[in-house]
Structures are given as C-alpha cells and as structure tokens.
Amino acid sequence: MMSGTILETMKTVLEKLNNEIIACRKCPRLVAWREEVAHVKRKAYRDHEYWGKPVPGFGDPKARVLVVGLAPGAHGSNRTGRQFTGDASGDFLYPALYKAGFANQPRAESRSDGLILKDMYITASGRCAPPDNKPSTGELNNCQPYLERELVLIEPKVIVCLGRIAFDRILRIYSVRNSKYKFAHGASYRLEMGRWILCSYHPSQQNTSTKKLTVEMFDAIWAQARELADRK
Ligand code: SF4
C-alpha cells in the first residue's frame, strides 16, 4: 500500500513530466501538423477550441495497468487534449473500460467530463497527432523518453499495448530481442522483472468497423489485464 506522502510526491512528479510533455517541440513536422489542424479545424468542430499541443498521459498514478496507444487523433485527442477522448477510438475504448471497472463512466468527451480511471494509466507511443496517423520512427524515438519516465514512475504490473507499434516500442524500451515475443491479439508475455505485456489490436475505427476488433474481443483483453494484475 502506498503512503499518502509518496502518492502526493508521485502526483507532483507526474504533473511536472506532463507539463514538460505539453511544452515539447522536438519534432518540427508534428509541431507544424498539430498546430495547422488546430487552426483549420474540422467543420463539425469549428466552434471548438482545439488543444493543438502534445497530449500527456492521464489516470491513476498508482495504477497496476498501463495502457500504451499509438498517437493522438487529429480531431480527437489533438482537439480535446486527453488520450482517446473525442473520437471513435475513445467511443470504443471507454465503454469497455467502464464495463471492466477501470473507468467510472463510459463517456469521454472532454477533459472536464468527470472521467476518472481506477488502477489504470493511459499513455501513448507518440504525443503529437501525426499526418495520416503515422509517426516516423525518428519521431517515436524522440518521444520514447517520456514513456520511459512514466514506466519508471508508475511501475505497472501489466502493460497493455494497443497495436503493434506500441508493442514494438515497449520491447525496445526493455531491450527485448527474443523472437518468441510476437504481436498477436490476446498474447501475453512475462518480462524478467515480473512485469506483463499484453497485446491487443488498436481500437481504431478501421479495426472496429471491419470487425477485426469486436466488443467481445476487447472485453476479453480487459478481463485478462485484471487477471494478470491480480496474479501473484
Ligand atoms: S511527438 Fe513527442 S517528442 Fe515529438 S514534439 Fe510531440 S511530444 Fe515532443
């Protein structure tokens, strides 16, 4: 059990890290893109004030489960400023997390919608919206130290990788070069330090509309994440 003082210190360090992330301008192509999208806007959101900055992680600082996505959607997180909030991916993700007991509500619309994560922290491989949803390897490398610092601070027991890019990033962070570690939906691997990696297809609109990822398949991932977190 974490003491109140340690938890407060952790919250302060995480907040400092998040402020650093929000101010980051390391990738010129992504800085230009995220700001242009925020300026031009999608017609449906023309009255919205877009975030247009890097999107930090959020959730429970003492989470046992850490979720790693790809990167913000241009008119989702890049508009709202919170992971998976305001687009079709979030509309698929949060009802599943709510059902599994990791979120207090199924709805995610804005940073002030009352959503609270329990025993879960959500972050991403890249923090800035990329053109065509494709960050370059160099851009992901630039962003990797932020993810590394989150992992050191939160020390999750289970890392859920949403998509192959997140999985490859986590293997890279932990210097795993073993060929038995292969991305497959539902595959789980135990790292040497006792931490688990769990793979899931990304809840992108393309995956969910084609039924590559169904509600049932996604529900099973969150049940598995909880089972791995509870495992002695
Ligand atoms: S992608 Fe990451 S490293 Fe690149 S500008 Fe955004 S926050 Fe900075």
Residues whose N, C-alpha, C, O or C-beta is under 5 A from the ligand:
A	BS01	SF4	I21 C24 R25 K26 C27 L30 P54 G126 R127 C128 E139 N142 C143
